[in-house]
Amino acid sequence: MDVTGDVSRIDLAPAAGRTLVLVTVLPNGVIGEYPLPEDANCILGRSPGCVVFIDDASVSRHHAEIAIGPGGPIIRDLASHNGTFLNEERISDTFVGVIQGDTLRFGSVSGQIHRVADPSGRYPVIRR
């Protein structure tokens, strides 16, 4: 997977007036944008009750958990069947930090976290 666009200036540490957004790309090319709450952990999965609902068969019902720490976002796998990957390395149930330019994968779904002033803004394009 490669990323085009300027990701070198993306600061993922908490900042007033800016929102963290998880941008996902499904295997069929559909792009999703999910603002992440900075005051609570959020569960990502295929269950409609998840804060980040991803309707893809490769994603488990409760696949991963994302939280915002003092240094920025952290993520962990929730014993998902197809795994959660950070820069193509499978992660476990221990939280790991996500930094600018990192790529995520939930089963077959690609993703990146961006800090934006406007959650409906433009993001670098993620390509598989």
TIVO-2410 file (N, C-alpha, C; in nm, 3 decimals):
# residues 128
REC num residu      c1      c2      c3 atome chaine
REC   1      M   0.085  -0.115   0.000     N      A
REC   1      M   0.000   0.000   0.000    CA      A
REC   1      M   0.090   0.122   0.000     C      A
REC   2      D   0.062   0.220  -0.081     N      A
REC   2      D   0.138   0.344  -0.076    CA      A
REC   2      D   0.041   0.459  -0.057     C      A
REC   3      V   0.095   0.568  -0.009     N      A
REC   3      V   0.012   0.684   0.020    CA      A
REC   3      V   0.064   0.800  -0.063     C      A
REC   4      T  -0.027   0.869  -0.131     N      A
REC   4      T   0.012   0.988  -0.204    CA      A
REC   4      T  -0.046   1.108  -0.135     C      A
REC   5      G   0.019   1.218  -0.146     N      A
REC   5      G  -0.025   1.339  -0.078    CA      A
REC   5      G   0.077   1.374   0.029     C      A
REC   6      D   0.064   1.492   0.086     N      A
REC   6      D   0.160   1.538   0.184    CA      A
REC   6      D   0.116   1.494   0.322     C      A
REC   7      V   0.174   1.385   0.373     N      A
REC   7      V   0.141   1.340   0.507    CA      A
REC   7      V   0.249   1.383   0.606     C      A
REC   8      S   0.357   1.445   0.561     N      A
REC   8      S   0.467   1.481   0.649    CA      A
REC   8      S   0.429   1.589   0.749     C      A
REC   9      R   0.327   1.667   0.721     N      A
REC   9      R   0.287   1.776   0.810    CA      A
REC   9      R   0.168   1.740   0.897     C      A
REC  10      I   0.125   1.616   0.897     N      A
REC  10      I   0.010   1.577   0.977    CA      A
REC  10      I   0.056   1.556   1.121     C      A
REC  11      D   0.002   1.633   1.213     N      A
REC  11      D   0.034   1.622   1.354    CA      A
REC  11      D  -0.081   1.551   1.422     C      A
REC  12      L  -0.054   1.436   1.483     N      A
REC  12      L  -0.162   1.358   1.542    CA      A
REC  12      L  -0.179   1.382   1.691     C      A
REC  13      A  -0.092   1.463   1.752     N      A
REC  13      A  -0.109   1.494   1.894    CA      A
REC  13      A  -0.233   1.582   1.911     C      A
REC  14      P  -0.297   1.574   2.029     N      A
REC  14      P  -0.417   1.656   2.050    CA      A
REC  14      P  -0.391   1.804   2.023     C      A
REC  15      A  -0.486   1.869   1.959     N      A
REC  15      A  -0.475   2.011   1.926    CA      A
REC  15      A  -0.613   2.072   1.925     C      A
REC  16      A  -0.624   2.189   1.985     N      A
REC  16      A  -0.753   2.258   1.992    CA      A
REC  16      A  -0.802   2.293   1.852     C      A
REC  17      G  -0.931   2.271   1.828     N      A
REC  17      G  -0.991   2.309   1.701    CA      A
REC  17      G  -0.963   2.216   1.585     C      A
REC  18      R  -0.898   2.103   1.613     N      A
REC  18      R  -0.868   2.008   1.506    CA      A
REC  18      R  -0.920   1.870   1.547     C      A
REC  19      T  -0.969   1.795   1.452     N      A
REC  19      T  -1.034   1.667   1.477    CA      A
REC  19      T  -0.951   1.553   1.417     C      A
REC  20      L  -0.943   1.442   1.491     N      A
REC  20      L  -0.883   1.322   1.435    CA      A
REC  20      L  -0.989   1.248   1.355     C      A
REC  21      V  -0.953   1.205   1.235     N      A
REC  21      V  -1.046   1.134   1.147    CA      A
REC  21      V  -0.977   1.008   1.098     C      A
REC  22      L  -1.046   0.894   1.109     N      A
REC  22      L  -0.999   0.770   1.049    CA      A
REC  22      L  -1.057   0.763   0.909     C      A
REC  23      V  -0.969   0.754   0.810     N      A
REC  23      V  -1.012   0.741   0.670    CA      A
REC  23      V  -0.985   0.597   0.630     C      A
REC  24      T  -1.090   0.527   0.582     N      A
REC  24      T  -1.076   0.388   0.542    CA      A
REC  24      T  -1.105   0.372   0.393     C      A
REC  25      V  -1.047   0.267   0.336     N      A
REC  25      V  -1.076   0.231   0.198    CA      A
REC  25      V  -1.110   0.082   0.196     C      A
REC  26      L  -1.235   0.052   0.158     N      A
REC  26      L  -1.279  -0.087   0.147    CA      A
REC  26      L  -1.217  -0.152   0.024     C      A
REC  27      P  -1.213  -0.285   0.018     N      A
REC  27      P  -1.156  -0.353  -0.100    CA      A
REC  27      P  -1.221  -0.311  -0.232     C      A
REC  28      N  -1.348  -0.269  -0.228     N      A
REC  28      N  -1.416  -0.226  -0.351    CA      A
REC  28      N  -1.391  -0.079  -0.384     C      A
REC  29      G  -1.305  -0.012  -0.304     N      A
REC  29      G  -1.269   0.127  -0.331    CA      A
REC  29      G  -1.353   0.231  -0.259     C      A
REC  30      V  -1.457   0.189  -0.186     N      A
REC  30      V  -1.541   0.284  -0.114    CA      A
REC  30      V  -1.461   0.344   0.002     C      A
REC  31      I  -1.464   0.477   0.011     N      A
REC  31      I  -1.391   0.548   0.115    CA      A
REC  31      I  -1.486   0.587   0.227     C      A
REC  32      G  -1.442   0.564   0.351     N      A
REC  32      G  -1.519   0.604   0.469    CA      A
REC  32      G  -1.439   0.704   0.550     C      A
REC  33      E  -1.509   0.798   0.615     N      A
REC  33      E  -1.446   0.898   0.701    CA      A
REC  33      E  -1.516   0.894   0.836     C      A
REC  34      Y  -1.438   0.872   0.942     N      A
REC  34      Y  -1.495   0.855   1.075    CA      A
REC  34      Y  -1.425   0.947   1.174     C      A
REC  35      P  -1.489   1.056   1.217     N      A
REC  35      P  -1.430   1.140   1.323    CA      A
REC  35      P  -1.415   1.056   1.450     C      A
REC  36      L  -1.299   1.066   1.515     N      A
REC  36      L  -1.271   0.987   1.635    CA      A
REC  36      L  -1.291   1.074   1.760     C      A
REC  37      P  -1.365   1.023   1.857     N      A
REC  37      P  -1.384   1.101   1.980    CA      A
REC  37      P  -1.253   1.108   2.058     C      A
REC  38      E  -1.217   1.227   2.103     N      A
REC  38      E  -1.092   1.243   2.177    CA      A
REC  38      E  -1.111   1.224   2.327     C      A
REC  39      D  -1.236   1.209   2.371     N      A
REC  39      D  -1.261   1.195   2.514    CA      A
REC  39      D  -1.306   1.055   2.553     C      A
REC  40      A  -1.305   0.960   2.459     N      A
REC  40      A  -1.347   0.824   2.489    CA      A
REC  40      A  -1.284   0.727   2.389     C      A
REC  41      N  -1.263   0.604   2.433     N      A
REC  41      N  -1.216   0.501   2.341    CA      A
REC  41      N  -1.328   0.467   2.244     C      A
REC  42      C  -1.291   0.423   2.125     N      A
REC  42      C  -1.395   0.381   2.031    CA      A
REC  42      C  -1.360   0.243   1.975     C      A
REC  43      I  -1.464   0.165   1.957     N      A
REC  43      I  -1.451   0.031   1.901    CA      A
REC  43      I  -1.482   0.039   1.752     C      A
REC  44      L  -1.397  -0.027   1.675     N      A
REC  44      L  -1.413  -0.037   1.530    CA      A
REC  44      L  -1.453  -0.180   1.499     C      A
REC  45      G  -1.556  -0.198   1.416     N      A
REC  45      G  -1.596  -0.333   1.381    CA      A
REC  45      G  -1.717  -0.337   1.290     C      A
REC  46      R  -1.761  -0.459   1.266     N      A
REC  46      R  -1.874  -0.483   1.176    CA      A
REC  46      R  -2.008  -0.478   1.248     C      A
REC  47      S  -2.006  -0.471   1.380     N      A
REC  47      S  -2.130  -0.461   1.456    CA      A
REC  47      S  -2.187  -0.320   1.442     C      A
REC  48      P  -2.317  -0.308   1.412     N      A
REC  48      P  -2.376  -0.174   1.396    CA      A
REC  48      P  -2.362  -0.086   1.519     C      A
REC  49      G  -2.338  -0.144   1.636     N      A
REC  49      G  -2.322  -0.065   1.758    CA      A
REC  49      G  -2.184  -0.004   1.776     C      A
REC  50      C  -2.090  -0.035   1.688     N      A
REC  50      C  -1.954   0.018   1.698    CA      A
REC  50      C  -1.951   0.166   1.661     C      A
REC  51      V  -1.866   0.243   1.727     N      A
REC  51      V  -1.849   0.384   1.694    CA      A
REC  51      V  -1.803   0.397   1.549     C      A
REC  52      V  -1.708   0.311   1.509     N      A
REC  52      V  -1.663   0.306   1.370    CA      A
REC  52      V  -1.716   0.176   1.310     C      A
REC  53      F  -1.828   0.186   1.239     N      A
REC  53      F  -1.894   0.070   1.178    CA      A
REC  53      F  -1.840   0.052   1.037     C      A
REC  54      I  -1.777  -0.065   1.013     N      A
REC  54      I  -1.724  -0.097   0.880    CA      A
REC  54      I  -1.791  -0.224   0.832     C      A
REC  55      D  -1.874  -0.211   0.731     N      A
REC  55      D  -1.952  -0.323   0.678    CA      A
REC  55      D  -1.871  -0.397   0.572     C      A
REC  56      D  -1.777  -0.480   0.621     N      A
REC  56      D  -1.695  -0.561   0.531    CA      A
REC  56      D  -1.673  -0.696   0.599     C      A
REC  57      A  -1.688  -0.805   0.524     N      A
REC  57      A  -1.679  -0.940   0.580    CA      A
REC  57      A  -1.543  -0.971   0.642     C      A
REC  58      S  -1.437  -0.901   0.603     N      A
REC  58      S  -1.304  -0.928   0.659    CA      A
REC  58      S  -1.285  -0.862   0.796     C      A
REC  59      V  -1.379  -0.777   0.836     N      A
REC  59      V  -1.372  -0.707   0.964    CA      A
REC  59      V  -1.458  -0.781   1.065     C      A
REC  60      S  -1.400  -0.809   1.183     N      A
REC  60      S  -1.474  -0.876   1.290    CA      A
REC  60      S  -1.578  -0.782   1.350     C      A
REC  61      R  -1.674  -0.842   1.423     N      A
REC  61      R  -1.780  -0.760   1.484    CA      A
REC  61      R  -1.722  -0.652   1.577     C      A
REC  62      H  -1.624  -0.691   1.658     N      A
REC  62      H  -1.551  -0.598   1.744    CA      A
REC  62      H  -1.404  -0.621   1.712     C      A
REC  63      H  -1.352  -0.547   1.618     N      A
REC  63      H  -1.223  -0.575   1.555    CA      A
REC  63      H  -1.105  -0.509   1.626     C      A
REC  64      A  -1.114  -0.379   1.652     N      A
REC  64      A  -1.003  -0.304   1.711    CA      A
REC  64      A  -1.058  -0.193   1.800     C      A
REC  65      E  -0.970  -0.140   1.884     N      A
REC  65      E  -1.006  -0.028   1.971    CA      A
REC  65      E  -0.906   0.084   1.948     C      A
REC  66      I  -0.958   0.205   1.933     N      A
REC  66      I  -0.874   0.324   1.914    CA      A
REC  66      I  -0.903   0.419   2.030     C      A
REC  67      A  -0.795   0.471   2.088     N      A
REC  67      A  -0.807   0.570   2.195    CA      A
REC  67      A  -0.713   0.685   2.162     C      A
REC  68      I  -0.737   0.800   2.224     N      A
REC  68      I  -0.651   0.915   2.203    CA      A
REC  68      I  -0.575   0.940   2.333     C      A
REC  69      G  -0.445   0.916   2.329     N      A
REC  69      G  -0.361   0.941   2.446    CA      A
REC  69      G  -0.302   1.081   2.438     C      A
REC  70      P  -0.221   1.121   2.537     N      A
REC  70      P  -0.161   1.254   2.536    CA      A
REC  70      P  -0.070   1.278   2.416     C      A
REC  71      G  -0.011   1.172   2.361     N      A
REC  71      G   0.077   1.186   2.245    CA      A
REC  71      G   0.009   1.160   2.113     C      A
REC  72      G  -0.120   1.132   2.115     N      A
REC  72      G  -0.192   1.103   1.992    CA      A
REC  72      G  -0.265   0.971   1.999     C      A
REC  73      P  -0.309   0.920   1.884     N      A
REC  73      P  -0.390   0.797   1.883    CA      A
REC  73      P  -0.308   0.672   1.915     C      A
REC  74      I  -0.376   0.580   1.982     N      A
REC  74      I  -0.322   0.447   2.009    CA      A
REC  74      I  -0.426   0.346   1.965     C      A
REC  75      I  -0.381   0.226   1.929     N      A
REC  75      I  -0.472   0.125   1.875    CA      A
REC  75      I  -0.432  -0.012   1.926     C      A
REC  76      R  -0.531  -0.100   1.938     N      A
REC  76      R  -0.505  -0.240   1.972    CA      A
REC  76      R  -0.607  -0.328   1.903     C      A
REC  77      D  -0.568  -0.453   1.884     N      A
REC  77      D  -0.656  -0.553   1.823    CA      A
REC  77      D  -0.745  -0.613   1.932     C      A
REC  78      L  -0.865  -0.651   1.896     N      A
REC  78      L  -0.958  -0.713   1.991    CA      A
REC  78      L  -0.981  -0.859   1.955     C      A
REC  79      A  -0.871  -0.933   1.936     N      A
REC  79      A  -0.876  -1.076   1.901    CA      A
REC  79      A  -0.955  -1.099   1.772     C      A
REC  80      S  -0.935  -1.011   1.676     N      A
REC  80      S  -1.006  -1.021   1.548    CA      A
REC  80      S  -0.956  -1.143   1.470     C      A
REC  81      H  -1.042  -1.194   1.385     N      A
REC  81      H  -1.008  -1.313   1.306    CA      A
REC  81      H  -0.902  -1.282   1.199     C      A
REC  82      N  -0.915  -1.171   1.129     N      A
REC  82      N  -0.824  -1.138   1.018    CA      A
REC  82      N  -0.716  -1.038   1.055     C      A
REC  83      G  -0.710  -0.998   1.179     N      A
REC  83      G  -0.600  -0.917   1.228    CA      A
REC  83      G  -0.612  -0.767   1.205     C      A
REC  84      T  -0.539  -0.695   1.290     N      A
REC  84      T  -0.521  -0.550   1.279    CA      A
REC  84      T  -0.374  -0.529   1.254     C      A
REC  85      F  -0.341  -0.445   1.156     N      A
REC  85      F  -0.203  -0.427   1.114    CA      A
REC  85      F  -0.165  -0.279   1.119     C      A
REC  86      L  -0.045  -0.252   1.167     N      A
REC  86      L   0.012  -0.118   1.167    CA      A
REC  86      L   0.136  -0.126   1.081     C      A
REC  87      N   0.134  -0.054   0.968     N      A
REC  87      N   0.244  -0.060   0.871    CA      A
REC  87      N   0.276  -0.204   0.831     C      A
REC  88      E   0.170  -0.281   0.809     N      A
REC  88      E   0.175  -0.421   0.765    CA      A
REC  88      E   0.235  -0.518   0.866     C      A
REC  89      E   0.244  -0.476   0.993     N      A
REC  89      E   0.285  -0.566   1.100    CA      A
REC  89      E   0.164  -0.588   1.189     C      A
REC  90      R   0.131  -0.717   1.211     N      A
REC  90      R   0.014  -0.749   1.292    CA      A
REC  90      R   0.038  -0.704   1.436     C      A
REC  91      I  -0.063  -0.640   1.494     N      A
REC  91      I  -0.051  -0.595   1.632    CA      A
REC  91      I  -0.136  -0.685   1.721     C      A
REC  92      S  -0.112  -0.677   1.852     N      A
REC  92      S  -0.181  -0.763   1.947    CA      A
REC  92      S  -0.284  -0.682   2.025     C      A
REC  93      D  -0.317  -0.734   2.144     N      A
REC  93      D  -0.416  -0.666   2.227    CA      A
REC  93      D  -0.354  -0.559   2.317     C      A
REC  94      T  -0.226  -0.528   2.295     N      A
REC  94      T  -0.159  -0.421   2.368    CA      A
REC  94      T  -0.163  -0.295   2.282     C      A
REC  95      F  -0.201  -0.183   2.343     N      A
REC  95      F  -0.208  -0.057   2.268    CA      A
REC  95      F  -0.071  -0.020   2.213     C      A
REC  96      V  -0.069   0.026   2.087     N      A
REC  96      V   0.051   0.080   2.023    CA      A
REC  96      V   0.017   0.217   1.965     C      A
REC  97      G   0.117   0.304   1.959     N      A
REC  97      G   0.097   0.439   1.909    CA      A
REC  97      G   0.091   0.444   1.758     C      A
REC  98      V   0.012   0.537   1.707     N      A
REC  98      V   0.001   0.563   1.564    CA      A
REC  98      V   0.059   0.702   1.540     C      A
REC  99      I   0.152   0.713   1.446     N      A
REC  99      I   0.213   0.842   1.417    CA      A
REC  99      I   0.182   0.883   1.273     C      A
REC 100      Q   0.219   1.006   1.240     N      A
REC 100      Q   0.190   1.059   1.107    CA      A
REC 100      Q   0.244   0.966   0.999     C      A
REC 101      G   0.163   0.941   0.898     N      A
REC 101      G   0.204   0.859   0.785    CA      A
REC 101      G   0.186   0.709   0.804     C      A
REC 102      D   0.153   0.663   0.925     N      A
REC 102      D   0.131   0.520   0.947    CA      A
REC 102      D   0.010   0.472   0.867     C      A
REC 103      T   0.021   0.351   0.817     N      A
REC 103      T  -0.094   0.288   0.750    CA      A
REC 103      T  -0.150   0.181   0.842     C      A
REC 104      L  -0.281   0.170   0.842     N      A
REC 104      L  -0.352   0.071   0.921    CA      A
REC 104      L  -0.424  -0.025   0.827     C      A
REC 105      R  -0.450  -0.145   0.877     N      A
REC 105      R  -0.532  -0.239   0.801    CA      A
REC 105      R  -0.613  -0.320   0.901     C      A
REC 106      F  -0.742  -0.330   0.873     N      A
REC 106      F  -0.836  -0.407   0.953    CA      A
REC 106      F  -0.890  -0.516   0.861     C      A
REC 107      G  -0.839  -0.638   0.871     N      A
REC 107      G  -0.874  -0.740   0.773    CA      A
REC 107      G  -0.826  -0.693   0.637     C      A
REC 108      S  -0.917  -0.671   0.543     N      A
REC 108      S  -0.883  -0.623   0.408    CA      A
REC 108      S  -0.907  -0.475   0.389     C      A
REC 109      V  -0.943  -0.405   0.496     N      A
REC 109      V  -0.977  -0.262   0.488    CA      A
REC 109      V  -0.855  -0.178   0.527     C      A
REC 110      S  -0.814  -0.089   0.438     N      A
REC 110      S  -0.699  -0.002   0.462    CA      A
REC 110      S  -0.745   0.124   0.535     C      A
REC 111      G  -0.652   0.187   0.606     N      A
REC 111      G  -0.688   0.310   0.674    CA      A
REC 111      G  -0.568   0.394   0.714     C      A
REC 112      Q  -0.598   0.518   0.748     N      A
REC 112      Q  -0.501   0.612   0.802    CA      A
REC 112      Q  -0.576   0.709   0.891     C      A
REC 113      I  -0.505   0.761   0.992     N      A
REC 113      I  -0.564   0.862   1.079    CA      A
REC 113      I  -0.504   0.997   1.041     C      A
REC 114      H  -0.591   1.096   1.027     N      A
REC 114      H  -0.550   1.232   0.990    CA      A
REC 114      H  -0.606   1.330   1.092     C      A
REC 115      R  -0.533   1.439   1.118     N      A
REC 115      R  -0.584   1.547   1.201    CA      A
REC 115      R  -0.621   1.661   1.107     C      A
REC 116      V  -0.746   1.701   1.112     N      A
REC 116      V  -0.796   1.802   1.019    CA      A
REC 116      V  -0.873   1.910   1.096     C      A
REC 117      A  -0.878   2.029   1.037     N      A
REC 117      A  -0.957   2.137   1.095    CA      A
REC 117      A  -1.105   2.117   1.065     C      A
REC 118      D  -1.135   2.054   0.950     N      A
REC 118      D  -1.272   2.032   0.907    CA      A
REC 118      D  -1.288   1.884   0.875     C      A
REC 119      P  -1.368   1.809   0.954     N      A
REC 119      P  -1.382   1.666   0.930    CA      A
REC 119      P  -1.429   1.628   0.789     C      A
REC 120      S  -1.482   1.722   0.713     N      A
REC 120      S  -1.524   1.690   0.576    CA      A
REC 120      S  -1.416   1.734   0.477     C      A
REC 121      G  -1.295   1.756   0.526     N      A
REC 121      G  -1.185   1.804   0.441    CA      A
REC 121      G  -1.129   1.697   0.350     C      A
REC 122      R  -1.020   1.731   0.279     N      A
REC 122      R  -0.956   1.638   0.187    CA      A
REC 122      R  -0.839   1.570   0.257     C      A
REC 123      Y  -0.813   1.447   0.218     N      A
REC 123      Y  -0.708   1.367   0.278    CA      A
REC 123      Y  -0.617   1.314   0.169     C      A
REC 124      P  -0.493   1.277   0.206     N      A
REC 124      P  -0.409   1.208   0.109    CA      A
REC 124      P  -0.480   1.081   0.063     C      A
REC 125      V  -0.457   1.039  -0.057     N      A
REC 125      V  -0.523   0.923  -0.115    CA      A
REC 125      V  -0.446   0.796  -0.077     C      A
REC 126      I  -0.518   0.699  -0.021     N      A
REC 126      I  -0.457   0.571   0.016    CA      A
REC 126      I  -0.476   0.477  -0.102     C      A
REC 127      R  -0.369   0.418  -0.147     N      A
REC 127      R  -0.379   0.322  -0.258    CA      A
REC 127      R  -0.328   0.187  -0.210     C      A
REC 128      R  -0.394   0.082  -0.256     N      A
REC 128      R  -0.355  -0.055  -0.221    CA      A
REC 128      R  -0.245  -0.102  -0.311     C      A
***
